[in-house]
Amino acid sequence: MEWIKIEERKPPNNVYVLIATYDGRPNVKMHFIQIACRLNDAWIDDHEGELLDSKYGVVTHWMPLPDKPEDGNIKNG
């Protein structure tokens, strides 16, 4: 899978995807990767279900989440 630039194509609404954000504030300059869902022009984080605040980062890229494991079981060891 490859990252898709948000300016080229947005993911579908109400579908969780992997997003890359960039916080370009002068004293920060950080990249973040997380799972989120797009609702029109807003983004909802999958962990807290909260609106992502664009003042702390702009979504620059996205990609679909990978498929879950075939059997659904996670085995240790």
Backbone bond lengths (Angstrom), bond angles and torsions (degrees), N, CA, C in turn:
res aa  C-N    CA-C-N  psi(-1)  N-CA   C-N-CA  omega(-1)  CA-C   N-CA-C  phi
1 M - - - 1.448 - - 1.527 109.16 -
2 E 1.303 115.57 148.67 1.453 120.83 178.86 1.521 109.88 -124.34
3 W 1.336 115.30 152.47 1.453 121.04 177.01 1.529 109.71 -67.87
4 I 1.331 116.02 141.40 1.462 123.21 177.75 1.529 107.46 -110.91
5 K 1.314 116.74 128.17 1.462 119.86 178.21 1.519 109.25 -68.50
6 I 1.319 115.85 132.27 1.457 121.17 -178.04 1.526 111.15 -62.87
7 E 1.333 117.10 -28.85 1.466 119.87 179.31 1.528 111.79 -74.09
8 E 1.338 117.38 -18.76 1.466 120.92 177.75 1.523 112.36 -87.51
9 R 1.346 115.18 -40.68 1.470 119.48 -178.49 1.518 109.24 -160.95
10 K 1.329 116.27 133.13 1.460 121.26 177.70 1.529 108.87 -93.44
11 P 1.323 116.90 150.33 1.471 118.75 175.75 1.523 110.28 -71.49
12 P 1.323 117.11 163.56 1.468 119.63 178.24 1.534 110.78 -62.90
13 N 1.312 116.12 153.25 1.463 121.08 173.99 1.523 110.24 -64.60
14 N 1.326 115.61 149.30 1.471 123.72 173.36 1.521 114.38 60.84
15 V 1.328 117.32 28.05 1.468 121.79 176.82 1.523 107.63 -125.34
16 Y 1.331 116.39 126.09 1.460 119.35 178.58 1.520 110.19 -72.99
17 V 1.325 115.42 134.35 1.460 123.38 179.56 1.528 108.61 -138.29
18 L 1.310 116.14 167.64 1.452 122.14 173.28 1.522 107.22 -86.95
19 I 1.332 117.30 128.25 1.461 119.78 179.89 1.524 110.89 -119.90
20 A 1.319 115.22 151.33 1.454 122.49 172.07 1.519 106.74 -114.14
21 T 1.322 116.07 127.75 1.456 120.56 177.68 1.521 109.13 -117.75
22 Y 1.302 115.68 155.30 1.453 121.30 177.69 1.515 108.61 -127.90
23 D 1.320 115.54 125.95 1.455 122.13 177.24 1.516 106.99 -104.57
24 G 1.313 116.06 101.93 1.450 121.48 -173.40 1.520 114.92 -97.18
25 R 1.336 116.92 19.68 1.469 117.61 176.87 1.529 108.89 -58.77
26 P 1.330 117.89 145.52 1.471 121.25 -174.73 1.528 114.86 -52.50
27 N 1.318 117.81 -35.08 1.463 119.91 -177.10 1.526 113.70 -96.34
28 V 1.328 118.57 6.05 1.470 120.91 -174.75 1.525 112.33 -118.52
29 K 1.334 118.87 -70.20 1.466 124.93 -178.41 1.537 112.14 50.68
30 M 1.334 116.86 68.87 1.464 121.51 -178.56 1.522 111.33 -129.47
31 H 1.326 115.21 152.78 1.460 122.75 172.97 1.532 108.02 -109.92
32 F 1.321 116.40 144.03 1.456 122.01 177.15 1.523 109.22 -130.84
33 I 1.321 116.28 144.60 1.464 122.34 174.62 1.523 106.63 -120.64
34 Q 1.328 117.19 131.13 1.452 120.53 179.21 1.521 110.52 -158.41
35 I 1.320 115.09 171.09 1.458 121.46 176.69 1.524 107.73 -96.85
36 A 1.328 115.82 133.29 1.463 120.43 179.87 1.521 109.88 -152.40
37 C 1.307 114.46 168.60 1.459 123.03 -179.20 1.526 107.86 -124.33
38 R 1.323 116.88 135.05 1.468 120.92 178.90 1.523 109.92 -92.03
39 L 1.329 115.30 132.18 1.460 122.32 173.78 1.521 106.77 -124.81
40 N 1.321 115.82 93.99 1.464 123.21 -173.76 1.523 109.41 59.85
41 D 1.320 118.81 -111.82 1.466 120.16 179.79 1.520 112.63 -102.89
42 A 1.325 117.91 11.34 1.461 122.16 178.79 1.530 109.69 -110.82
43 W 1.319 116.21 158.43 1.462 122.64 178.15 1.521 109.27 -124.35
44 I 1.330 116.83 135.38 1.461 123.51 179.44 1.526 107.90 -113.96
45 D 1.321 116.51 128.05 1.464 120.41 179.95 1.526 110.28 -77.32
46 D 1.315 117.44 143.95 1.464 120.79 -174.46 1.516 112.70 -78.97
47 H 1.322 118.80 -19.96 1.457 121.40 -175.89 1.528 111.88 -79.54
48 E 1.314 116.78 -52.13 1.455 121.89 -176.83 1.527 112.66 -102.03
49 G 1.339 116.45 -14.11 1.453 119.81 -176.12 1.517 112.69 71.00
50 E 1.332 115.71 22.49 1.456 121.07 -177.40 1.529 111.48 -100.04
51 L 1.304 114.90 155.58 1.451 122.20 176.01 1.529 108.76 -67.54
52 L 1.331 116.78 131.08 1.455 120.28 176.73 1.521 108.63 -76.88
53 D 1.308 116.58 128.47 1.459 122.41 -177.37 1.520 109.29 -86.10
54 S 1.327 117.36 115.78 1.462 121.49 -175.04 1.528 112.92 -66.65
55 K 1.323 118.94 -14.36 1.463 118.63 177.99 1.528 110.92 -70.55
56 Y 1.341 117.68 -16.68 1.458 121.24 178.27 1.517 112.93 -104.94
57 G 1.294 117.84 9.38 1.450 120.37 177.70 1.515 112.25 157.69
58 V 1.300 115.42 143.72 1.458 122.87 179.88 1.519 108.11 -110.86
59 V 1.334 116.48 132.86 1.460 120.29 177.15 1.527 107.91 -69.15
60 T 1.330 116.06 122.80 1.465 120.45 -178.31 1.526 112.52 -108.91
61 H 1.345 117.43 -31.55 1.464 122.23 -176.39 1.524 109.76 -145.17
62 W 1.334 115.48 162.53 1.463 120.90 175.58 1.521 109.22 -151.66
63 M 1.337 115.62 163.50 1.462 121.82 171.33 1.527 108.56 -153.93
64 P 1.324 116.67 152.99 1.462 119.41 178.02 1.527 110.52 -62.86
65 L 1.309 115.77 152.53 1.459 119.91 174.11 1.523 108.86 -71.60
66 P 1.328 117.58 148.92 1.468 118.83 177.14 1.533 110.14 -68.99
67 D 1.310 115.89 160.77 1.460 120.59 175.53 1.520 109.64 -65.45
68 K 1.320 116.43 150.64 1.464 120.28 176.37 1.528 109.12 -73.06
69 P 1.316 117.97 161.43 1.472 120.22 178.96 1.530 110.90 -58.10
70 E 1.309 115.62 146.54 1.478 122.25 -177.87 1.526 113.54 -53.02
71 D 1.361 117.16 -52.86 1.458 119.60 -173.98 1.531 112.91 -85.62
72 G 1.338 117.04 -13.07 1.455 119.88 178.83 1.501 114.04 76.39
73 N 1.338 118.34 -3.92 1.450 121.40 -179.66 1.526 110.42 -99.74
74 I 1.320 115.41 137.91 1.461 120.37 174.90 1.523 106.47 -108.28
75 K 1.324 115.30 124.16 1.470 120.09 -177.30 1.515 109.31 -111.34
76 N 1.311 116.05 134.53 1.466 121.51 176.35 1.518 109.84 -87.64
77 G 1.310 115.17 146.09 1.418 119.91 167.02 1.413 122.80 95.63
